[in-house]
């Protein structure tokens, strides 16, 4: 009788372990996907910031070409772009 109870408990534990295995695997996969999603979001944020700086520079250059002035704004934007690129290089 005791032996039957031990066998039954062992079989129950094995069945439970087999049943939980896919759950553990899915949990690990979910964590990996969440990490990749977070990294992708960070990259998109950097691309968005890059695009904003690029568009500001382009607008200043267009204004200068059209009007022939705005030299001070052009210099300020150049300095801002240099600072931005320098910081980006150090960020990695």
C-alpha positions in Angstrom: 0.0 0.0 0.0 2.8 2.4 0.9 4.7 1.5 -2.3 1.6 2.3 -4.4 1.3 5.7 -2.7 5.0 6.4 -3.4 4.6 5.4 -7.1 1.4 7.4 -7.4 3.1 10.5 -5.9 6.1 10.0 -8.2 3.9 9.7 -11.3 1.9 12.8 -10.2 5.1 14.8 -9.8 6.4 13.7 -13.2 3.2 14.6 -14.9 3.1 18.0 -13.2 6.7 18.7 -14.2 6.0 17.7 -17.8 2.9 19.9 -17.8 4.8 22.9 -16.4 7.7 22.6 -18.8 6.0 24.5 -21.7 4.9 27.2 -19.2 8.5 27.7 -18.1 9.7 27.8 -21.7 7.0 30.3 -22.7 7.9 32.5 -19.7 11.6 32.6 -20.8 10.6 33.4 -24.3 8.3 36.2 -23.1 11.1 37.7 -21.1 13.4 37.7 -24.1 10.7 39.3 -26.3 10.1 42.0 -23.6 13.8 42.8 -23.5 14.0 43.0 -27.3 10.9 45.2 -27.4 12.5 47.6 -24.8 15.7 47.7 -26.8 13.8 48.5 -30.0 11.9 51.3 -28.3 15.2 52.8 -27.1 16.6 52.6 -30.6 13.5 54.3 -32.1 13.8 57.1 -29.5 17.4 57.7 -30.6 16.3 57.6 -34.3 13.6 60.1 -33.5 16.0 62.5 -31.8 18.5 62.1 -34.7 15.7 63.0 -37.1 14.7 66.1 -35.2 18.2 67.4 -35.2 18.6 66.7 -38.9 15.3 68.4 -39.8 16.3 71.5 -37.8 19.6 71.7 -39.6 17.9 71.2 -42.9 15.4 74.0 -42.2 18.1 76.4 -41.2 20.1 75.7 -44.3 17.0 76.1 -46.5 16.3 79.5 -44.9 19.8 80.6 -45.5 19.7 79.5 -49.1 16.4 81.3 -49.7 17.1 84.6 -47.8 20.9 84.7 -47.9 21.1 85.6 -44.2 20.4 83.9 -40.9 24.1 83.4 -40.5 23.9 83.5 -36.7 21.1 80.9 -36.6 23.2 78.8 -38.9 26.2 79.0 -36.6 24.1 78.2 -33.6 22.6 75.2 -35.3 26.0 74.0 -36.4 27.2 74.2 -32.8 24.1 72.4 -31.6 24.7 69.6 -34.2 28.3 69.2 -33.2 27.4 69.0 -29.5 24.7 66.4 -30.3 26.9 64.3 -32.5 29.7 64.4 -29.9 27.2 63.2 -27.2 25.9 60.5 -29.4 29.4 59.2 -30.1 30.1 58.9 -26.4 26.8 57.1 -25.8 27.7 54.3 -28.0 
